[in-house]
Amino acid sequence: MHTVPQSQKDSEDAHEVDKNISVNLISESLFTVGGHGVHSAFWDCWHALEQRQDIALMRNSFRAADVLHAHTVGPFSAALILRQKGRVVVTAHVTIDSLLGSIRGVRFVGLLVRRYLRWIYNRADVVIALSSAQRRSLADLGVTSRIEVVSNCAPPTQVPSVSVRTAYQKVESRRKLGIDIGRHLVLAVGQLQPRKALTDFYRCAAAFPDALFIWVGGYPFGPLTAQYWTTRRLVRNSPENVVHVGQVERDQVMQYYLTADVYLHPSRQENASVAVLEAATAGIPLVLRSIECHRELYGEAAILFGSILAMKLQIHRLLSCSPYRVEMAARARILAEKFSCGSMAERLVDIYRN
């Protein structure tokens, strides 16, 4: 009978322990404000890494970990980063440009915000940019830490109600939500804030009075939202064919994706929108503003527009031409596969190890 030497057993056990990395995922959205893209991106990252056999996960923990990976950069994250003995990874969901169109008063303290972001990102061993455009922005900010590009992932299967929809699912979802089954539906998902270009959504809706335009999303930061009272007045005076659902739980947001004929994302500033990937996962034709990150990340999978007129023309073409909708829906599904959670997890684990 062959006996494995004790030294070899010890070596194998040590290798088994060594291949498992403990990762502490951090997000202040777990105990402060949720209902926004960073919160969804955090959970998508959690679910993606949870499938790995070589990762021991914890979240918002004070226990020691090989890697601390922060998705937010508030005081709680900063405190944990400063006490971390192992490696530190920070995903740069927050930039000065995204804050300017989101939170009231940022323009008055812009210099201080820039200095803080530069300071906290330079505490990291690796900063994760969501696109090459954002990587250049971080370098311009003065970030000297190693910067790697890893975009958000399409929602993993653990997110309720996310699937490539069938005609039956579309009808059932509309019945469940009380939406006219025979009416064209254009959907937008996002916070109600200036950078999301709500007024452009209204201009498009006014051009198609027979279609239903639904906006899912509200004010997760309340009165701290940029132009809060102005936006509330806009919502009260929106076109008759526009419905504002408000802020709802993510599983209900997913139901709205299943009802839509077209997904419209008129936002003027994004780092890498989670909503676009959610819509792609459901197989909805994507109409997006032609901004740098959209051109880089989504390319030919989406219809990009540079003006209000171009947006209206593309919406008209999609609503009036079923074969074109089918073609663009297929491209959206391919995009979702490209940004799979498994691919993102593989990249992250490589970064954690190196």
Secondary structure in CASP SS format (residue, H / E / C, confidence):
PFRMAT SS
TARGET T0000
AUTHOR 0000-0000-0000
METHOD secondary structure of the structure
MODEL  1
M C 1.00
H C 1.00
T C 1.00
V C 1.00
P C 1.00
Q H 1.00
S H 1.00
Q H 1.00
K H 1.00
D H 1.00
S H 1.00
E H 1.00
D H 1.00
A H 1.00
H H 1.00
E H 1.00
V H 1.00
D H 1.00
K C 1.00
N C 1.00
I E 1.00
S E 1.00
V E 1.00
N E 1.00
L E 1.00
I E 1.00
S C 1.00
E H 1.00
S H 1.00
L H 1.00
F C 1.00
T C 1.00
V C 1.00
G C 1.00
G C 1.00
H C 1.00
G H 1.00
V H 1.00
H H 1.00
S H 1.00
A H 1.00
F H 1.00
W H 1.00
D H 1.00
C H 1.00
W H 1.00
H H 1.00
A H 1.00
L H 1.00
E H 1.00
Q C 1.00
R C 1.00
Q C 1.00
D C 1.00
I E 1.00
A E 1.00
L E 1.00
M E 1.00
R E 1.00
N C 1.00
S C 1.00
F C 1.00
R C 1.00
A C 1.00
A C 1.00
D C 1.00
V E 1.00
L E 1.00
H E 1.00
A E 1.00
H C 1.00
T C 1.00
V C 1.00
G C 1.00
P H 1.00
F H 1.00
S H 1.00
A H 1.00
A H 1.00
L H 1.00
I H 1.00
L H 1.00
R H 1.00
Q C 1.00
K C 1.00
G C 1.00
R E 1.00
V E 1.00
V E 1.00
V E 1.00
T E 1.00
A C 1.00
H C 1.00
V C 1.00
T C 1.00
I H 1.00
D H 1.00
S H 1.00
L H 1.00
L H 1.00
G C 1.00
S C 1.00
I E 1.00
R C 1.00
G C 1.00
V H 1.00
R H 1.00
F H 1.00
V H 1.00
G H 1.00
L H 1.00
L H 1.00
V H 1.00
R H 1.00
R H 1.00
Y H 1.00
L H 1.00
R H 1.00
W H 1.00
I H 1.00
Y H 1.00
N C 1.00
R C 1.00
A C 1.00
D C 1.00
V E 1.00
V E 1.00
I E 1.00
A E 1.00
L C 1.00
S C 1.00
S H 1.00
A H 1.00
Q H 1.00
R H 1.00
R H 1.00
S H 1.00
L H 1.00
A H 1.00
D H 1.00
L H 1.00
G C 1.00
V C 1.00
T C 1.00
S C 1.00
R E 1.00
I E 1.00
E E 1.00
V E 1.00
V C 1.00
S C 1.00
N C 1.00
C C 1.00
A C 1.00
P C 1.00
P C 1.00
T C 1.00
Q C 1.00
V C 1.00
P C 1.00
S C 1.00
V C 1.00
S C 1.00
V C 1.00
R C 1.00
T C 1.00
A H 1.00
Y H 1.00
Q H 1.00
K H 1.00
V H 1.00
E H 1.00
S H 1.00
R H 1.00
R H 1.00
K H 1.00
L H 1.00
G C 1.00
I C 1.00
D C 1.00
I C 1.00
G C 1.00
R C 1.00
H C 1.00
L E 1.00
V E 1.00
L E 1.00
A E 1.00
V E 1.00
G C 1.00
Q C 1.00
L C 1.00
Q C 1.00
P H 1.00
R H 1.00
K H 1.00
A C 1.00
L H 1.00
T H 1.00
D H 1.00
F H 1.00
Y H 1.00
R H 1.00
C H 1.00
A H 1.00
A H 1.00
A H 1.00
F C 1.00
P C 1.00
D C 1.00
A C 1.00
L E 1.00
F E 1.00
I E 1.00
W E 1.00
V E 1.00
G E 1.00
G C 1.00
Y C 1.00
P C 1.00
F C 1.00
G H 1.00
P H 1.00
L H 1.00
T E 1.00
A C 1.00
Q C 1.00
Y H 1.00
W H 1.00
T H 1.00
T H 1.00
R H 1.00
R H 1.00
L H 1.00
V H 1.00
R H 1.00
N C 1.00
S C 1.00
P C 1.00
E C 1.00
N C 1.00
V E 1.00
V E 1.00
H E 1.00
V E 1.00
G E 1.00
Q C 1.00
V C 1.00
E C 1.00
R H 1.00
D H 1.00
Q H 1.00
V H 1.00
M H 1.00
Q H 1.00
Y H 1.00
Y H 1.00
L H 1.00
T H 1.00
A C 1.00
D C 1.00
V E 1.00
Y E 1.00
L E 1.00
H E 1.00
P C 1.00
S C 1.00
R C 1.00
Q C 1.00
E C 1.00
N C 1.00
A C 1.00
S C 1.00
V H 1.00
A H 1.00
V H 1.00
L H 1.00
E H 1.00
A H 1.00
A H 1.00
T H 1.00
A H 1.00
G C 1.00
I C 1.00
P C 1.00
L E 1.00
V E 1.00
L E 1.00
R E 1.00
S C 1.00
I C 1.00
E H 1.00
C H 1.00
H H 1.00
R H 1.00
E H 1.00
L H 1.00
Y H 1.00
G H 1.00
E H 1.00
A H 1.00
A C 1.00
I E 1.00
L E 1.00
F E 1.00
G C 1.00
S C 1.00
I H 1.00
L H 1.00
A H 1.00
M H 1.00
K H 1.00
L H 1.00
Q H 1.00
I H 1.00
H H 1.00
R H 1.00
L H 1.00
L H 1.00
S H 1.00
C C 1.00
S H 1.00
P H 1.00
Y H 1.00
R H 1.00
V H 1.00
E H 1.00
M H 1.00
A H 1.00
A H 1.00
R H 1.00
A H 1.00
R H 1.00
I H 1.00
L H 1.00
A H 1.00
E H 1.00
K H 1.00
F C 1.00
S C 1.00
C H 1.00
G H 1.00
S H 1.00
M H 1.00
A H 1.00
E H 1.00
R H 1.00
L H 1.00
V H 1.00
D H 1.00
I H 1.00
Y H 1.00
R H 1.00
N C 1.00
END
